Amino acid sequence: MIQVLDQETINQIAAGEVIERPAAVVKELVENSIDAGATAVTIEIRDGGISFIRVTDNGAGIKHEEVNTAFLPHATSKISTAEDLLTVHSLGFRGEALSSIAAVSQVELITRQKEEITGTHYEIEGGTEKKAEEIGCPEGTTFIMRNLFYNTPARRHFLKTKTTEGNYIQDLVLRYSLGHPRIRFTFIADGRNKLQTSGDGKLKTNIFYNYGPDVTKCLIPAEAEYEGMTLQGYIGKPELSRGNRTFMNYFVNGRYIKSPVITSAIEHAYKSFLMNHRYPFTALLLTIDSSYIDVNVHPTKLEARFTNQEQVYQFIYDTIRDLLKNAVLIPEVSPEPEQKKQPVQTPPVQGAQDTPEPFEKKRLKALPAAEDIFSVNEKTAWESPKKPQQEFVQEKILVPEQKLRFRMIGQVFATYWLVEYESELLIIDQHAAHEKVLYEKLMRRLGSKTGLTQNLAAPVVVTLSGREMDILAEYKDTFCEIGFQFEPFGDKEYIITGVPADFLDLPYRELFLEILDSMMQEGIPDKPELVLDHCATMACKAAVKGNHRLSFAEAEELLNEMLQAEEPYHCPHGRPTTIAMSRQDFEKKFKRIV
């Protein structure tokens, strides 16, 4: 029998889509605070947010006569018509958050607008109003949620441990502090301060407070504009990579989202700078005309679609790629062992009780100025008085005009070459360096469509399937640009008459078929730069190997070719070609300085 569900059941079903865990409650409330123009937001939780969440802000507040309306389903001040969805400027707009939270928890609200003399104290449990009265309170809003899913125990059963749920919330607050550096965020868990930012408007300051100095000193500032889009923030040097994507933060119009378009652009831009399954650090703020983005995709508003996704992809890819190419990425390694950092003991925060207090009374000790934080960390590697194990040479080194300042010392372990440069000892991996030289040669020829071919004295015949013949016909120009020459030689046979000139030592028949096979599996657009994997494979196979002794003349020629490379610091697979040790490290090791 078909029947219409009662309103209580409808509300709990809707709440299940929006509120899946305590972090979702915090997300909705923090977004409301941001939309209300708050400059300070304090988030307090207990038991991972399952039993208690309090969010206090100094935003605009809610009018006394509109408080009960705010808890009705689909009640919002952000939009008024369907057309408004095309140009959403606020973080919230669906009008589902407060009603969904109230449907599955016990809620208390204290709020006052600036022009009102008194505020409002409002209580609602399981969607049922319990109390509404006037009260004296500061300007802004304090929202308290207790006992999440108390009336839906099955949902509560699927929550993780208190520690895990609390970590989800801390990670969420961290991300919002990056996306909104002008807001002072404070996060308190079980009476202890876990995170606080200064709200000084400087993204780099918040990165320092959240990730520490080791991350902060490895940042590259990003700022670009293209066809109405702007990109600001920081990207990490390749050495700042992780084995997962937790370091990748990006925001669109202030909203933290997950976008396959942006993720793909970032990862492809880092492709030849990172090894496989390594992911970079980013904190990027993308601003785009709201008419080009649809955030009404999922109730959680974590997904978004772009109507101009190709332009967004290319803009982000080009910006990051150019920054990495122009940065000096030689890691400096100290022989001293890394010292373990002692955890900072933070005293409990007083006053984190059920009775809400104005956030002004809970201000913690003033945070240091950003200038004090970076006065030492931004020095060059050999000037820093307190240098950790890994730092980075800041001067442009591997460029032709520096050639006369290099002194070749010799080869060690039949793999690495030692080169003296000013107050640095450069250690060059001959295989990685030669691989990068060959790779860039091939990519330049692809870009100019002038592949260098060596004719074979004894042509090679290959037999192809029907599908392989179709792929070869489709990507014939790409093969020719790489340097292959071939022609039909029967029904299913092709004869290879020329191969890439830089790769004569390779088994070119197998290489030809390997590239063809990968094109069949992946499908590659007719753009030379999108055959990077194949070019990297060719360069790797053709490069001089480790455990191979080179003469001084050969090593000097390799160094000269490195100086001509566009980005000589990493091989196509992301491994460093060069590392450095400073004179200061040597002198410290021999106790010449302390």
Salt bridges, closest charged atoms under 4 A:
GLU28 OE1 - LYS301 NZ 3.30
GLU31 OE2 - LYS27 NZ 2.98
ASP35 OD2 - LYS78 NZ 3.00
GLU44 OE1 - ARG54 NH2 2.80
GLU44 OE2 - LYS362 NZ 2.64
ASP47 OD1 - LYS162 NZ 3.72
GLU96 OE1 - ARG94 NE 2.99
GLU108 OE2 - HIS121 NE2 2.79
GLU108 OE1 - ARG146 NH1 3.05
GLU123 OE2 - HIS121 NE2 3.44
GLU123 OE2 - LYS131 NZ 3.94
GLU133 OE2 - HIS121 ND1 2.90
GLU165 OE1 - ARG21 NE 2.97
ASP171 OD2 - ARG175 NE 3.05
ASP214 OD1 - LYS217 NZ 2.93
ASP214 OD2 - LYS341 NZ 3.17
GLU239 OE2 - HIS570 NE2 3.71
GLU267 OE2 - ARG245 NE 2.46
GLU336 OE2 - LYS588 NZ 3.45
ASP354 OD1 - ARG46 NH1 2.86
ASP354 OD2 - ARG146 NE 3.87
GLU371 OE2 - LYS202 NZ 2.97
GLU378 OE2 - LYS204 NZ 2.08
GLU395 OE2 - ARG405 NH1 3.66
GLU420 OE1 - ARG407 NH2 2.62
GLU422 OE2 - ARG405 NE 2.75
ASP429 OD2 - ARG575 NH1 3.22
GLU435 OE1 - HIS431 NE2 3.42
GLU435 OE2 - HIS573 ND1 2.72
GLU440 OE2 - LYS436 NZ 3.85
GLU440 OE1 - ARG444 NH1 3.70
GLU481 OE2 - LYS449 NZ 3.13
ASP502 OD2 - ARG445 NH1 2.13
GLU514 OE1 - LYS541 NZ 2.79
ASP533 OD1 - LYS271 NZ 3.44
GLU561 OE2 - LYS441 NZ 3.21
GLU566 OE2 - LYS325 NZ 3.29
GLU567 OE1 - LYS436 NZ 2.92
GLU567 OE2 - HIS570 ND1 3.77
ASP585 OD1 - LYS387 NZ 3.01
GLU587 OE2 - ARG583 NE 3.02
